[in-house]
Amino acid sequence: TFDLAPQAPTPFYPKACQPNVGREQISFFLVGLNHPNRNLTLLREIFAPGANTGPDMLSHDGQEGGVIVRGSIELTVNGETQRLEAGDGYYFDSRLPHRFSNPSHEPCELISANTPPSV
């Protein structure tokens, strides 16, 4: 578990202060965990080869977007699937059913943000 209590404001969050709130083959490194009045979730995500967000589609309030930093990811949103490569981005209404999958043999790293905060 993580201490979610607000801390003194700081604009800086070194790697050592970014807890991994992910699971198994997906790392979600959270930036600004204890930032007071945090209005978004900002993550550095790493999907191991073959990793995915599960067999079921995700859906939640808000919006999310991101940019692929290295590798590639297969993103399905509302029944439409596209493979995104390094430099490609995405942005969608999170209420639409969606799923992330890394079918490649290389890790995929991306930076994402979503509102309202989910972690």
N, CA, C and O of each residue as an XYZ file, in Angstrom:
476
protein
N       0.841     -1.190      0.000
C       0.000      0.000      0.000
C       0.876      1.238      0.000
O       2.068      1.188      0.301
N       0.244      2.353     -0.348
C       0.972      3.600     -0.460
C       0.315      4.646      0.411
O      -0.902      4.634      0.598
N       1.117      5.550      0.944
C       0.610      6.655      1.747
C       0.082      7.723      0.799
O       0.860      8.386      0.113
N      -1.239      7.892      0.757
C      -1.849      8.858     -0.147
C      -2.079     10.221      0.495
O      -2.676     11.103     -0.124
N      -1.617     10.402      1.717
C      -1.817     11.678      2.403
C      -1.085     12.788      1.659
O       0.050     12.595      1.221
N      -1.731     13.965      1.510
C      -1.057     15.089      0.849
C       0.238     15.459      1.573
O       0.309     15.421      2.802
N       1.233     15.808      0.812
C       2.528     16.215      1.342
C       2.785     17.666      0.955
O       2.006     18.274      0.221
N       3.891     18.210      1.458
C       4.273     19.558      1.061
C       4.446     19.579     -0.459
O       5.086     18.690     -1.021
N       3.878     20.592     -1.130
C       3.968     20.642     -2.591
C       5.412     20.689     -3.088
O       6.261     21.372     -2.516
N       5.663     19.959     -4.146
C       6.947     19.993     -4.834
C       6.681     19.729     -6.315
O       5.805     18.930     -6.647
N       7.407     20.371     -7.189
C       7.215     20.089     -8.607
C       8.080     18.925     -9.106
O       8.025     18.579    -10.286
N       8.877     18.321     -8.218
C       9.856     17.329     -8.656
C       9.583     15.954     -8.043
O       9.343     15.835     -6.842
N       9.623     14.913     -8.893
C       9.386     13.542     -8.454
C      10.424     12.627     -9.088
O      10.180     12.059    -10.153
N      11.590     12.475     -8.438
C      12.621     11.592     -8.985
C      12.118     10.148     -9.073
O      11.130      9.791     -8.432
N      12.800      9.322     -9.868
C      12.389      7.930    -10.046
C      12.151      7.222     -8.717
O      11.209      6.439     -8.591
N      12.990      7.491     -7.737
C      12.869      6.825     -6.435
C      11.566      7.196     -5.717
O      11.157      6.505     -4.784
N      10.923      8.268     -6.141
C       9.669      8.723     -5.526
C       8.460      8.422     -6.401
O       7.399      9.025     -6.236
N       8.624      7.491     -7.329
C       7.532      7.085     -8.221
C       7.222      5.613     -7.944
O       7.855      4.734     -8.528
N       6.259      5.331     -7.063
C       5.965      3.936     -6.725
C       5.378      3.187     -7.919
O       4.677      3.761     -8.752
N       5.678      1.906     -7.979
C       5.107      1.044     -9.006
C       3.754      0.554     -8.493
O       3.692     -0.284     -7.593
N       2.678      1.077     -9.064
C       1.324      0.698     -8.655
C       0.723     -0.315     -9.639
O      -0.490     -0.517     -9.679
N       1.597     -0.944    -10.427
C       1.164     -1.917    -11.424
C       1.031     -3.309    -10.854
O       0.934     -3.511     -9.644
N       1.031     -4.260    -11.766
C       0.862     -5.652    -11.376
C       1.595     -6.548    -12.370
O       1.749     -6.183    -13.536
N       2.036     -7.686    -11.931
C       2.665     -8.721    -12.734
C       3.538     -8.171    -13.855
O       4.627     -7.669    -13.578
N       3.101     -8.248    -15.110
C       3.944     -7.889    -16.254
C       3.773     -6.450    -16.724
O       4.297     -6.065    -17.769
N       3.036     -5.657    -15.946
C       2.849     -4.252    -16.318
C       3.254     -3.378    -15.142
O       2.696     -3.501    -14.052
N       4.222     -2.496    -15.361
C       4.652     -1.550    -14.330
C       3.989     -0.211    -14.592
O       3.999      0.282    -15.720
N       3.413      0.380    -13.550
C       2.822      1.712    -13.618
C       3.544      2.565    -12.579
O       3.240      2.476    -11.390
N       4.494      3.388    -13.013
C       5.231      4.250    -12.100
C       4.496      5.583    -11.987
O       4.427      6.346    -12.950
N       3.952      5.856    -10.808
C       3.086      7.007    -10.582
C       3.885      8.244    -10.210
O       4.673      8.225     -9.264
N       3.679      9.311    -10.952
C       4.312     10.607    -10.682
C       3.346     11.449     -9.849
O       2.180     11.597    -10.216
N       3.815     11.994     -8.746
C       2.997     12.901     -7.944
C       2.029     12.217     -6.997
O       0.958     12.756     -6.717
N       2.384     11.042     -6.499
C       1.494     10.273     -5.628
C       0.879     11.121     -4.520
O      -0.334     11.079     -4.310
N       1.685     11.873     -3.824
C       1.206     12.637     -2.670
C       0.970     14.110     -2.953
O       0.824     14.906     -2.025
N       0.931     14.478     -4.217
C       0.707     15.887     -4.552
C      -0.675     16.322     -4.050
O      -1.668     15.644     -4.318
N      -0.748     17.439     -3.329
C      -2.056     17.874     -2.815
C      -3.006     18.243     -3.956
O      -2.596     18.863     -4.937
N      -4.257     17.864     -3.822
C      -5.294     18.177     -4.811
C      -4.948     17.665     -6.203
O      -5.233     18.330     -7.199
N      -4.337     16.489     -6.278
C      -3.950     15.900     -7.562
C      -5.198     15.668     -8.404
O      -6.134     15.002     -7.961
N      -5.213     16.222     -9.627
C      -6.378     16.149    -10.510
C      -6.197     15.201    -11.688
O      -7.105     15.055    -12.506
N      -5.035     14.553    -11.788
C      -4.821     13.602    -12.866
C      -3.861     12.523    -12.401
O      -3.132     12.690    -11.423
N      -3.877     11.420    -13.120
C      -2.902     10.353    -12.902
C      -1.892     10.448    -14.035
O      -2.258     10.393    -15.210
N      -0.618     10.592    -13.678
C       0.468     10.643    -14.650
C       1.349      9.425    -14.405
O       1.872      9.242    -13.306
N       1.513      8.587    -15.435
C       2.226      7.326    -15.288
C       3.296      7.138    -16.350
O       3.153      7.579    -17.491
N       4.377      6.468    -15.945
C       5.325      5.876    -16.890
C       5.007      4.392    -16.846
O       5.171      3.746    -15.811
N       4.551      3.851    -17.971
C       4.091      2.468    -18.019
C       5.074      1.620    -18.820
O       5.582      2.052    -19.855
N       5.335      0.413    -18.334
C       6.174     -0.533    -19.062
C       5.420     -1.851    -19.161
O       5.118     -2.490    -18.153
N       5.123     -2.246    -20.396
C       4.446     -3.507    -20.678
C       5.492     -4.518    -21.124
O       6.156     -4.309    -22.139
N       5.648     -5.602    -20.388
C       6.563     -6.674    -20.787
C       6.038     -7.303    -22.081
O       4.855     -7.169    -22.393
N       6.909     -7.991    -22.838
C       6.437     -8.692    -24.029
C       5.283     -9.643    -23.668
O       5.380    -10.411    -22.710
N       4.210     -9.583    -24.433
C       3.049    -10.432    -24.196
C       2.078     -9.924    -23.146
O       1.013    -10.514    -22.962
N       2.418     -8.839    -22.449
C       1.548     -8.317    -21.384
C       0.331     -7.620    -21.961
O       0.378     -7.061    -23.057
N      -0.770     -7.662    -21.202
C      -1.972     -6.930    -21.599
C      -2.764     -6.568    -20.355
O      -2.485     -7.065    -19.264
N      -3.744     -5.708    -20.525
C      -4.526     -5.233    -19.383
C      -5.624     -6.212    -18.981
O      -6.453     -5.898    -18.127
N      -5.634     -7.394    -19.590
C      -6.590     -8.429    -19.220
C      -7.536     -8.752    -20.351
O      -7.592     -8.037    -21.352
N      -8.287     -9.843    -20.186
C      -9.179    -10.267    -21.255
C     -10.401     -9.359    -21.418
O     -10.974     -9.272    -22.503
N     -10.791     -8.693    -20.345
C     -11.970     -7.822    -20.392
C     -11.585     -6.408    -20.798
O     -10.488     -5.934    -20.504
N     -12.498     -5.758    -21.471
C     -12.296     -4.361    -21.833
C     -12.431     -3.501    -20.574
O     -13.225     -3.808    -19.685
N     -11.652     -2.428    -20.511
C     -11.716     -1.479    -19.403
C     -12.684     -0.360    -19.750
O     -12.904     -0.071    -20.927
N     -13.260      0.268    -18.743
C     -14.133      1.421    -18.936
C     -14.238      2.146    -17.602
O     -14.478      1.520    -16.569
N     -14.061      3.455    -17.620
C     -14.152      4.256    -16.400
C     -14.381      5.707    -16.792
O     -14.163      6.084    -17.944
N     -14.811      6.505    -15.856
C     -15.052      7.925    -16.130
C     -13.760      8.627    -16.510
O     -12.679      8.232    -16.072
N     -13.871      9.665    -17.321
C     -12.745     10.527    -17.617
C     -12.220     10.404    -19.033
O     -12.880      9.878    -19.929
N     -11.002     10.911    -19.201
C     -10.285     10.881    -20.467
C      -8.879     10.394    -20.188
O      -8.369     10.536    -19.076
N      -8.250      9.814    -21.208
C      -6.852      9.427    -21.063
C      -6.116      9.594    -22.374
O      -6.692      9.528    -23.460
N      -4.832      9.809    -22.234
C      -3.990      9.985    -23.397
C      -2.576      9.586    -23.066
O      -2.212      9.451    -21.898
N      -1.774      9.397    -24.108
C      -0.392      9.014    -23.882
C       0.418      9.045    -25.151
O      -0.104      9.263    -26.244
N       1.722      8.819    -24.981
C       2.672      8.774    -26.087
C       3.581      7.567    -25.869
O       4.083      7.346    -24.767
N       3.786      6.796    -26.925
C       4.674      5.639    -26.863
C       6.113      6.146    -26.913
O       6.478      6.896    -27.819
N       6.931      5.737    -25.939
C       8.330      6.174    -25.861
C       9.243      5.188    -26.575
O      10.136      5.590    -27.322
N       9.020      3.892    -26.346
C       9.811      2.863    -27.040
C       8.966      1.608    -27.193
O       8.059      1.345    -26.404
N       9.288      0.843    -28.225
C       8.525     -0.360    -28.501
C       7.206     -0.032    -29.182
O       7.064      1.002    -29.834
N       6.241     -0.937    -29.017
C       4.924     -0.727    -29.615
C       3.861     -1.335    -28.715
O       4.136     -2.214    -27.899
N       2.641     -0.845    -28.885
C       1.495     -1.317    -28.108
C       0.315     -1.439    -29.050
O       0.170     -0.653    -29.985
N      -0.519     -2.418    -28.801
C      -1.760     -2.560    -29.548
C      -2.876     -2.028    -28.661
O      -3.083     -2.524    -27.553
N      -3.587     -1.032    -29.141
C      -4.652     -0.386    -28.371
C      -5.979     -0.603    -29.078
O      -6.118     -0.339    -30.272
N      -6.947     -1.090    -28.318
C      -8.305     -1.241    -28.826
C      -9.190     -0.257    -28.087
O      -9.218     -0.250    -26.856
N      -9.911      0.572    -28.823
C     -10.851      1.529    -28.243
C     -12.166      1.409    -28.997
O     -12.230      1.626    -30.207
N     -13.212      1.061    -28.261
C     -14.562      0.982    -28.838
C     -14.611      0.093    -30.086
O     -15.274      0.418    -31.070
N     -13.886     -1.046    -30.022
C     -13.908     -2.005    -31.121
C     -12.903     -1.759    -32.229
O     -12.761     -2.596    -33.120
N     -12.199     -0.631    -32.200
C     -11.189     -0.316    -33.222
C      -9.801     -0.560    -32.640
O      -9.478     -0.044    -31.570
N      -8.980     -1.340    -33.335
C      -7.646     -1.690    -32.850
C      -6.585     -1.111    -33.768
O      -6.703     -1.140    -34.993
N      -5.530     -0.577    -33.128
C      -4.407     -0.046    -33.897
C      -3.122     -0.315    -33.128
O      -3.089     -0.244    -31.899
N      -2.068     -0.623    -33.869
C      -0.743     -0.801    -33.271
C      -0.034      0.543    -33.313
O       0.093      1.156    -34.372
N       0.427      0.994    -32.158
C       1.110      2.276    -32.037
C       2.592      2.040    -31.782
O       2.965      1.183    -30.981
N       3.432      2.804    -32.468
C       4.888      2.693    -32.362
C       5.445      3.905    -31.615
O       4.724      4.864    -31.341
N       6.731      3.848    -31.292
C       7.397      4.957    -30.606
C       7.107      6.269    -31.331
O       7.257      6.365    -32.549
N       6.692      7.271    -30.570
C       6.348      8.575    -31.120
C       4.864      8.753    -31.374
O       4.379      9.883    -31.430
N       4.124      7.640    -31.531
C       2.677      7.722    -31.738
C       1.980      8.035    -30.417
O       2.497      7.728    -29.343
N       0.809      8.645    -30.508
C       0.043      8.988    -29.320
C      -1.403      8.545    -29.429
O      -1.859      8.103    -30.483
N      -2.110      8.672    -28.329
C      -3.541      8.354    -28.272
C      -4.221      9.282    -27.277
O      -3.584      9.813    -26.368
N      -5.517      9.468    -27.461
C      -6.322     10.302    -26.558
C      -7.776      9.895    -26.789
O      -8.252      9.933    -27.924
N      -8.493      9.502    -25.719
C      -9.875      9.055    -25.896
C     -10.679      9.212    -24.612
O     -10.124      9.408    -23.531
N     -11.974      9.123    -24.752
C     -12.906      9.140    -23.639
C     -12.822      7.768    -22.965
O     -13.099      6.751    -23.600
N     -12.445      7.733    -21.699
C     -12.207      6.473    -20.995
C     -13.463      5.656    -20.742
O     -13.374      4.498    -20.333
N     -14.635      6.244    -20.981
C     -15.873      5.472    -20.839
C     -16.039      4.488    -21.990
O     -16.793      3.521    -21.882
N     -15.329      4.738    -23.101
C     -15.357      3.796    -24.218
C     -14.590      2.538    -23.805
O     -13.539      2.651    -23.172
N     -15.081      1.351    -24.141
C     -14.352      0.135    -23.787
C     -12.979      0.132    -24.455
O     -12.856      0.410    -25.648
N     -11.937     -0.188    -23.661
C     -10.577     -0.146    -24.185
C      -9.704     -1.213    -23.535
O     -10.010     -1.748    -22.469
N      -8.589     -1.499    -24.235
C      -7.663     -2.536    -23.778
C      -6.298     -2.278    -24.401
O      -6.209     -1.865    -25.557
N      -5.230     -2.523    -23.636
C      -3.854     -2.388    -24.107
C      -3.202     -3.767    -24.145
O      -3.439     -4.588    -23.259
N      -2.378     -4.029    -25.169
C      -1.691     -5.306    -25.301
C      -0.353     -5.097    -25.999
O      -0.252     -4.322    -26.950
N       0.672     -5.799    -25.517
C       1.976     -5.760    -26.172
C       2.242     -7.129    -26.799
O       2.755     -8.022    -26.124
N       1.899     -7.310    -28.088
C       2.099     -8.604    -28.738
C       3.530     -8.819    -29.237
O       3.837     -9.880    -29.781
N       4.403     -7.832    -29.060
C       5.763     -7.935    -29.597
C       6.688     -8.691    -28.630
O       6.277     -9.100    -27.545
N       7.932     -8.861    -29.050
C       8.947     -9.538    -28.240
C       9.818     -8.535    -27.484
O      10.795     -8.920    -26.841
N       9.468     -7.263    -27.558
C      10.217     -6.193    -26.894
C       9.313     -5.491    -25.882
O       8.102     -5.424    -26.093
N       9.873     -4.964    -24.785
C       9.054     -4.177    -23.867
C       8.525     -2.921    -24.547
O       9.142     -2.397    -25.475
N       7.391     -2.452    -24.080
C       6.836     -1.181    -24.549
C       6.807     -0.225    -23.369
O       6.330     -0.575    -22.289
N       7.317      0.981    -23.575
C       7.278      2.020    -22.544
C       6.461      3.181    -23.083
O       6.653      3.618    -24.217
N       5.551      3.674    -22.261
C       4.754      4.827    -22.659
C       4.519      5.737    -21.460
O       4.628      5.319    -20.307
N       4.200      6.968    -21.758
C       3.834      7.956    -20.741
C       2.361      8.236    -20.941
O       1.926      8.531    -22.055
N       1.581      8.144    -19.856
C       0.142      8.346    -19.977
C      -0.368      9.260    -18.886
O       0.268      9.446    -17.848
N      -1.532      9.826    -19.149
C      -2.233     10.648    -18.168
C      -3.720     10.356    -18.285
O      -4.238     10.131    -19.379
N      -4.401     10.363    -17.141
C      -5.856     10.253    -17.190
C      -6.488     11.090    -16.095
O      -5.902     11.324    -15.038
N      -7.695     11.531    -16.381
C      -8.484     12.303    -15.424
C      -9.856     11.661    -15.335
O     -10.336     11.116    -16.329
N     -10.489     11.706    -14.201
C      -9.926     12.072    -12.902
C      -8.893     11.028    -12.474
O      -8.808      9.957    -13.074
N      -8.108     11.338    -11.435
C      -7.079     10.386    -11.016
C      -7.697      9.053    -10.616
O      -8.736      9.007     -9.957
N      -7.039      7.963    -11.026
C      -7.554      6.629    -10.714
C      -6.726      5.926     -9.667
O      -7.138      4.876     -9.174
N      -5.582      6.457     -9.309
C      -4.730      5.875     -8.271
C      -4.443      6.942     -7.242
O      -3.739      6.684     -6.266
